[in-house]
Amino acid sequence: MDFNYTAEQEAWRSRVRQWLAANQPPALTSEERSNADDDFLWERLERWHVALYQGRWMGLNWPKEYGGQGATFVEQLILQQELARLELPFGCNILGVIMTGPAIMQWGTEAQKQRYLRPILSGEEIWCEGLSEPGAGSDLGAIQTRAVLQGDYFVVNGQKVWTTLAHRAHFCQLFVRTDPERPRGEGLSTLLVDMRSPGVTIRPLRQMTGSSEFNEIFFEDVRVPKENLLGPLNGGWQVLISTLMHERFGIGETLGGTEQALNQLVKLVKATALAAGAAAKDPEIRHALARFAIETAAKRYSGFRSLTRRLKGLPPGPEASIAKLASSELLQRMLRWAGRLGGLNLLLERGSPLAPENDWARRLLGAEMLTIAGGTSAVQRNMIGERILGLPKG
Ligand SMILES: Cc1cc2nc3c(=O)[nH]c(=O)nc-3n(C[C@H](O)[C@H](O)[C@H](O)COP(=O)(O)OP(=O)(O)OC[C@H]3O[C@@H](n4cnc5c(N)ncnc54)[C@H](O)[C@@H]3O)c2cc1C
C-alpha cells in the first residue's frame, strides 16, 4: 500500500496552505483572550465559518448540486490537516456538516436535500443532534420522546439532554418513538425539527469548564410537518446508526485534534524549564513526546481504513469506532500529560494575567468529555468486538 500523497494532492495542499496563510483570522490579543466569553468566541467562529464557505472550502467532498465541491475525502482530509497545523477550527456548524448533512444526503428526499443542505454548509442554519435522553444514552433503543402522526403533522412530546449547540441551533435532527408497540429500535423515526417551533424549550447546562455548550430540550405538543420525516416511518434506527457512523468518522478522521494537540505539546515542552534545565532536553519527556507522535501516526494510518471505504463510495462502517476510540483516548492522555508537565501555571484560568496560551485549564477539564461524547469508550469497544472482530455479544 502506498501511503504517500500524489503530486496532484500535494499541489492541492499548497493551494490550501496559501489560502489559509492569506485568510486565517488574526490570533486573539491577550486582552481578548482574557475577556472572551462564549458569545464572543461563537461570533468569531461564525465569521471564520463564513470565510471558509466563501473560499469554497466547506463541503469539499459534497456533491456540487448541494453546494459542495465534488472533491474526494483525501482533499477534505488534507484541508483538515492544514487547519489542524495552524490550530484553526472547522467552522461553527460541525454537527450539521459531519452528521446531519451526510444523513440527509443518504436518507433525504430530493426536496429535503434542496432545502437543507446548502444552508448547512453556509452556516446560515445551525444544527443540533437530539439523540440522548435522561433514560437513553448508550442505549438509544430506549428513546422515549414520542411523536404521533395527526393529519399533516407529527406532534412531539418528551425530553432530550446533553444536546450540543441546541441554544444556537435553528434545526434539530431529532430521534423519536413513533410506534410504542414495536420492540425498541423498530419503532423509532427521525424528524427534522425547526427549533423555533412553539413548544420547544431549551435549558443550557453549565459544564465544569465554565461554558454552556450543551442543553436540555423539552418538547411540549410541538407540531412538525410530516414532510420533515427523514427516511422511512419507523425506520429511524437505520438513520440513527448511519448518523452515528458519520459522527465517529468525523470525530476520528477529520476533527480528532490529536495532531493539533501534538504540535501544542511540542511548543509547551520547548517553553518549559525544569529545575534541572530545559524540558526539551529531558530524556523521559522526549521519550513521552516520541510515544505520542508514534501513536498519532498510528492513528492516522489506521484511519486510512475508513478513508479507503469512503473513497470506494461506501458509507462509514464500524471501523469508524476504532478512529473515535483511538483519537479520544489518545487526546485525553496527551492533555493530562500536559497538565502534569505544565504544573500549576497551566491550570490558571483564562483571564488570569499569567494564564498560558491555548486555554489549557479549560481543555484539561473539557478532556473528560472526549470519551463520553459521540458514544463512550466502552460502547466503541463493544462495537469493535462485535462488528469487526465477530465476538459474541457481551
Ligand atoms: C460533551 C458532550 C456532548 C454531547 N452532545 C450530545 C448531542 O449533541 N446530542 C446527543 O444526543 N447526545 C449528546 N451527548 C450525550 C452522549 O452521547 C452520551 O452522554 C453518551 O452516549 C453516554 O450516554 P449516557 O450519558 O446516558 O451514559 P450511560 O449510557 O448511562 O452510560 C453510563 C456508563 O455505563 C457504561 N455503559 C453503558 N452501556 C454499556 C454497555 N452496553 N457496555 C459497557 N458499558 C456500558 C458507559 O460506558 C458509561 O461508563 C453529549 C455528551 C457529552 C459529554
The ligand as an SDF file (V2000), in Angstrom:
LIG
                    3D

 53 58  0  0  0  0  0  0  0  0999 V2000
  -19.6460   16.9760   25.5630 C   0  0  0  0  0  0  0  0  0  0  0  0
  -20.8240   16.0910   25.2280 C   0  0  0  0  0  0  0  0  0  0  0  0
  -21.6160   16.4320   24.1560 C   0  0  0  0  0  0  0  0  0  0  0  0
  -22.7320   15.6360   23.8450 C   0  0  0  0  0  0  0  0  0  0  0  0
  -23.5250   16.0370   22.8010 N   0  0  0  0  0  0  0  0  0  0  0  0
  -24.6420   15.3330   22.5210 C   0  0  0  0  0  0  0  0  0  0  0  0
  -25.5230   15.7570   21.4830 C   0  0  0  0  0  0  0  0  0  0  0  0
  -25.2830   16.7620   20.8080 O   0  0  0  0  0  0  0  0  0  0  0  0
  -26.6530   15.0480   21.2720 N   0  0  0  0  0  0  0  0  0  0  0  0
  -26.9520   13.9420   21.9980 C   0  0  0  0  0  0  0  0  0  0  0  0
  -27.9970   13.3300   21.7430 O   0  0  0  0  0  0  0  0  0  0  0  0
  -26.1450   13.4960   22.9980 N   0  0  0  0  0  0  0  0  0  0  0  0
  -25.0060   14.1790   23.2700 C   0  0  0  0  0  0  0  0  0  0  0  0
  -24.1610   13.7580   24.2940 N   0  0  0  0  0  0  0  0  0  0  0  0
  -24.5350   12.5950   25.0790 C   0  0  0  0  0  0  0  0  0  0  0  0
  -23.6660   11.3710   24.8410 C   0  0  0  0  0  0  0  0  0  0  0  0
  -23.9170   10.8120   23.5780 O   0  0  0  0  0  0  0  0  0  0  0  0
  -23.9750   10.3970   25.9810 C   0  0  0  0  0  0  0  0  0  0  0  0
  -23.5590   11.0150   27.1880 O   0  0  0  0  0  0  0  0  0  0  0  0
  -23.2620    9.0820   25.8120 C   0  0  0  0  0  0  0  0  0  0  0  0
  -23.7380    8.3790   24.6930 O   0  0  0  0  0  0  0  0  0  0  0  0
  -23.4040    8.1850   27.0750 C   0  0  0  0  0  0  0  0  0  0  0  0
  -24.7330    8.0990   27.4700 O   0  0  0  0  0  0  0  0  0  0  0  0
  -25.1560    8.4130   28.9840 P   0  0  0  0  0  0  0  0  0  0  0  0
  -24.5560    9.7330   29.3800 O   0  0  0  0  0  0  0  0  0  0  0  0
  -26.6270    8.2720   29.0680 O   0  0  0  0  0  0  0  0  0  0  0  0
  -24.4500    7.3050   29.8460 O   0  0  0  0  0  0  0  0  0  0  0  0
  -24.9150    5.7850   30.0350 P   0  0  0  0  0  0  0  0  0  0  0  0
  -25.3350    5.2210   28.7370 O   0  0  0  0  0  0  0  0  0  0  0  0
  -25.9010    5.7520   31.1420 O   0  0  0  0  0  0  0  0  0  0  0  0
  -23.5570    5.0890   30.4740 O   0  0  0  0  0  0  0  0  0  0  0  0
  -23.0520    5.1440   31.8150 C   0  0  0  0  0  0  0  0  0  0  0  0
  -21.8210    4.2630   31.9020 C   0  0  0  0  0  0  0  0  0  0  0  0
  -22.1700    2.8970   31.5810 O   0  0  0  0  0  0  0  0  0  0  0  0
  -21.3470    2.4050   30.5210 C   0  0  0  0  0  0  0  0  0  0  0  0
  -22.1510    1.5470   29.6490 N   0  0  0  0  0  0  0  0  0  0  0  0
  -23.4030    1.8000   29.1860 C   0  0  0  0  0  0  0  0  0  0  0  0
  -23.8200    0.7850   28.3970 N   0  0  0  0  0  0  0  0  0  0  0  0
  -22.7970   -0.1020   28.3270 C   0  0  0  0  0  0  0  0  0  0  0  0
  -22.6150   -1.3510   27.6570 C   0  0  0  0  0  0  0  0  0  0  0  0
  -23.5680   -1.8560   26.8720 N   0  0  0  0  0  0  0  0  0  0  0  0
  -21.4400   -1.9960   27.8190 N   0  0  0  0  0  0  0  0  0  0  0  0
  -20.4510   -1.4850   28.6030 C   0  0  0  0  0  0  0  0  0  0  0  0
  -20.5800   -0.3050   29.2740 N   0  0  0  0  0  0  0  0  0  0  0  0
  -21.7320    0.3740   29.1350 C   0  0  0  0  0  0  0  0  0  0  0  0
  -20.8980    3.6390   29.7590 C   0  0  0  0  0  0  0  0  0  0  0  0
  -19.6690    3.3860   29.0890 O   0  0  0  0  0  0  0  0  0  0  0  0
  -20.7310    4.6460   30.8990 C   0  0  0  0  0  0  0  0  0  0  0  0
  -19.4840    4.4960   31.5040 O   0  0  0  0  0  0  0  0  0  0  0  0
  -23.0430   14.5020   24.6080 C   0  0  0  0  0  0  0  0  0  0  0  0
  -22.2130   14.1470   25.6910 C   0  0  0  0  0  0  0  0  0  0  0  0
  -21.1240   14.9380   26.0010 C   0  0  0  0  0  0  0  0  0  0  0  0
  -20.2610   14.5410   27.1620 C   0  0  0  0  0  0  0  0  0  0  0  0
  1  2  1  0
  2  3  1  0
  2 52  2  0
  3  4  2  0
  4  5  1  0
  4 50  1  0
  5  6  2  0
  6  7  1  0
  6 13  1  0
  7  8  2  0
  7  9  1  0
  9 10  1  0
 10 11  2  0
 10 12  1  0
 12 13  2  0
 13 14  1  0
 14 15  1  0
 14 50  1  0
 15 16  1  0
 16 17  1  0
 16 18  1  0
 18 19  1  0
 18 20  1  0
 20 21  1  0
 20 22  1  0
 22 23  1  0
 23 24  1  0
 24 25  2  0
 24 26  1  0
 24 27  1  0
 27 28  1  0
 28 29  2  0
 28 30  1  0
 28 31  1  0
 31 32  1  0
 32 33  1  0
 33 34  1  0
 33 48  1  0
 34 35  1  0
 35 36  1  0
 35 46  1  0
 36 37  1  0
 36 45  1  0
 37 38  2  0
 38 39  1  0
 39 40  1  0
 39 45  2  0
 40 41  1  0
 40 42  2  0
 42 43  1  0
 43 44  2  0
 44 45  1  0
 46 47  1  0
 46 48  1  0
 48 49  1  0
 50 51  2  0
 51 52  1  0
 52 53  1  0
M  END
$$$$
